């Protein structure tokens, strides 16, 4: 029996993020050769995956909820913190449409592999979620972070890489549940522009 996937409702977010310029340096950067643990087993080298994909969509998120564990104090007031589950569900629900654009998807957070695996199994996430619990992308790419309840977490952003170079960055991402649709809109517009140039 096919499991029933829950629909992605609108997330309730009190803190609306603003563009503080923390991702301005990313367009044009090379995807680093960082190997991270995957929910699909083993590890994934980001540079190798980017090189093997026509397009690679990487959405970076703070953290998904853990069953039986309360959210950190003040979580709803942190700009852009809430909404990781609706964001991931939306990418799950649009993964075939993204593939039609020759785009692969991965999600990255600073959570442990065990927490990510539990979430991926619970929400039936078909693409890899990668654990960067050592914040290696903060070091190699300068991805922005924030502090909450003694944890250092990534701020939400999405980048799109063609071959091994970052071509587009969506930052801040708001609302999170619309992120996949915004990526699809960008991909469609890019394809349309390319067709016009070639005509």
C-alpha positions as CSV (number, residue, x, y, z in Angstrom):
1,X,0.0,0.0,0.0
2,X,1.4,3.4,-1.0
3,X,1.9,5.6,2.1
4,X,-0.2,8.7,2.2
5,X,2.0,11.8,2.1
6,X,0.8,14.7,4.1
7,X,0.2,17.9,2.2
8,X,2.5,20.9,2.8
9,X,0.4,23.5,4.5
10,X,1.5,27.1,5.0
11,X,4.1,27.5,7.8
12,X,3.4,29.9,10.6
13,X,6.4,32.2,10.8
14,X,6.5,35.2,13.1
15,X,10.0,36.4,12.2
16,X,10.3,37.4,8.5
17,X,13.9,37.2,7.3
18,X,15.5,40.1,5.4
19,X,18.5,40.2,3.0
20,X,21.5,41.2,5.0
21,X,23.9,40.5,2.2
22,X,25.3,37.3,3.9
23,X,25.0,35.3,0.6
24,X,26.1,38.0,-1.8
25,X,29.5,36.3,-2.3
26,X,28.1,33.0,-3.4
27,X,27.1,33.4,-7.1
28,X,30.0,32.3,-9.3
29,X,31.7,30.3,-6.5
30,X,32.8,26.7,-7.2
31,X,30.9,24.0,-5.3
32,X,33.5,22.7,-2.8
33,X,34.6,19.1,-2.7
34,X,33.1,18.4,0.7
35,X,31.9,14.9,1.5
36,X,28.8,14.7,3.8
37,X,26.8,11.8,5.2
38,X,23.6,11.1,3.2
39,X,20.2,9.7,4.3
40,X,20.4,7.4,1.3
41,X,23.5,5.7,2.7
42,X,27.2,6.5,2.5
43,X,28.5,10.0,1.8
44,X,28.0,12.4,-1.0
45,X,30.8,14.6,-2.4
46,X,29.1,17.9,-3.3
47,X,31.5,18.8,-6.1
48,X,31.2,15.4,-7.7
49,X,27.4,15.4,-7.5
50,X,27.3,18.9,-9.0
51,X,29.6,17.8,-11.8
52,X,27.5,14.8,-12.5
53,X,24.2,16.7,-12.5
54,X,22.9,18.9,-15.3
55,X,21.7,21.3,-12.5
56,X,22.0,20.8,-8.8
57,X,19.5,22.5,-6.4
58,X,20.8,22.7,-2.9
59,X,18.5,23.9,-0.2
60,X,20.1,24.6,3.2
61,X,17.9,24.8,6.2
62,X,18.2,25.3,10.0
63,X,16.7,22.1,11.4
64,X,13.6,20.0,11.2
65,X,11.6,19.1,14.4
66,X,12.5,16.0,16.3
67,X,9.5,13.9,17.7
68,X,9.1,14.4,21.4
69,X,11.6,17.2,21.5
70,X,10.3,20.8,22.0
71,X,11.4,23.5,19.7
72,X,14.2,25.8,21.0
73,X,13.0,28.7,23.1
74,X,12.1,31.7,20.9
75,X,12.3,29.6,17.7
76,X,9.2,31.2,16.2
77,X,10.6,34.7,16.7
78,X,13.9,33.9,14.9
79,X,13.6,35.4,11.4
80,X,13.2,32.5,8.9
81,X,13.9,29.7,11.4
82,X,10.5,27.9,11.2
83,X,9.3,26.1,8.1
84,X,11.8,23.4,7.4
85,X,9.3,20.6,7.1
86,X,7.0,22.4,4.7
87,X,10.0,23.4,2.6
88,X,11.3,19.8,2.4
89,X,7.8,18.5,1.7
90,X,7.4,21.0,-1.2
91,X,10.7,19.8,-2.8
92,X,9.5,16.2,-2.3
93,X,6.2,17.0,-4.1
94,X,7.9,18.8,-7.0
95,X,10.9,16.5,-7.4
96,X,9.6,15.1,-10.8
97,X,9.0,18.6,-12.1
98,X,12.6,19.5,-11.1
99,X,13.9,16.4,-12.8
100,X,12.1,17.5,-16.0
101,X,14.5,20.5,-15.9
102,X,17.4,18.1,-15.5
103,X,17.8,19.3,-11.9
104,X,18.7,17.1,-9.0
105,X,17.9,18.1,-5.4
106,X,19.6,17.7,-2.1
107,X,18.9,19.3,1.3
108,X,21.6,20.2,3.9
109,X,21.4,21.0,7.6
110,X,23.7,20.9,10.6
111,X,21.6,18.1,12.2
112,X,23.0,14.7,12.9
113,X,22.7,11.9,10.3
114,X,20.3,10.0,12.7
115,X,17.9,13.0,13.0
116,X,17.9,13.5,9.3
117,X,17.3,9.9,8.6
118,X,14.3,9.8,11.0
119,X,12.8,12.8,9.3
120,X,13.5,11.5,5.8
121,X,11.8,8.2,6.6
122,X,8.8,9.9,8.3
123,X,8.2,12.3,5.5
124,X,9.2,10.0,2.6
125,X,11.9,12.3,1.3
126,X,13.2,10.6,-1.9
127,X,16.4,12.7,-2.4
128,X,19.5,12.9,-0.2
129,X,19.5,15.0,3.0
130,X,23.1,15.6,3.9
131,X,24.4,16.2,7.4
132,X,26.9,19.0,7.9
133,X,27.1,18.8,11.6
134,X,30.7,20.1,11.6
135,X,29.6,23.2,9.6
136,X,32.2,22.5,6.9
137,X,30.2,24.6,4.3
138,X,30.2,27.5,6.7
139,X,34.0,27.3,6.5
140,X,34.5,26.5,2.8
141,X,31.6,28.5,1.3
142,X,31.0,31.0,4.0
143,X,27.3,30.0,4.4
144,X,25.6,32.1,7.0
145,X,24.7,30.7,10.4
146,X,22.9,31.7,13.6
147,X,22.8,30.6,17.2
148,X,19.9,29.0,19.0
149,X,19.7,27.1,22.3
150,X,23.5,26.5,22.2
151,X,23.4,25.2,18.6
152,X,25.0,26.8,15.6
153,X,22.6,26.3,12.7
154,X,22.5,27.3,9.0
155,X,20.3,30.1,7.9
156,X,17.9,29.1,5.2
157,X,19.1,29.6,1.6
158,X,19.0,27.8,-1.7
159,X,21.6,27.7,-4.4
160,X,21.5,26.3,-8.0
161,X,24.7,25.0,-9.5
162,X,25.4,24.3,-13.1
163,X,28.3,21.9,-13.5
164,X,30.4,22.8,-10.5
165,X,29.7,26.6,-10.3
166,X,26.9,28.3,-8.3
167,X,24.7,30.1,-10.8
168,X,21.9,31.4,-8.7
169,X,21.2,32.0,-5.0
170,X,17.8,32.5,-3.3
171,X,18.3,34.3,0.0
172,X,16.5,34.9,2.1
173,X,14.0,32.1,1.4
174,X,10.5,33.2,2.5
175,X,8.0,31.6,2.8
176,X,9.8,28.3,2.9
177,X,6.9,26.2,1.5
178,X,7.2,28.3,-1.7
179,X,10.9,27.7,-2.2
180,X,10.5,24.7,-4.6
181,X,8.0,26.7,-6.7
182,X,10.3,29.7,-6.8
183,X,13.2,27.4,-8.0
184,X,10.9,26.0,-10.7
185,X,9.9,29.5,-11.8
186,X,13.6,30.4,-12.1
187,X,14.4,27.2,-14.1
188,X,11.5,27.8,-16.4
189,X,12.5,31.5,-17.0
190,X,16.1,30.4,-17.6
191,X,15.1,27.8,-20.2
192,X,12.8,30.4,-21.9
193,X,15.6,32.9,-22.1
194,X,18.0,30.4,-23.5
195,X,15.4,29.4,-26.2
196,X,14.9,33.1,-27.1
197,X,18.7,33.6,-27.4
198,X,19.0,30.5,-29.7
199,X,16.0,31.5,-31.9
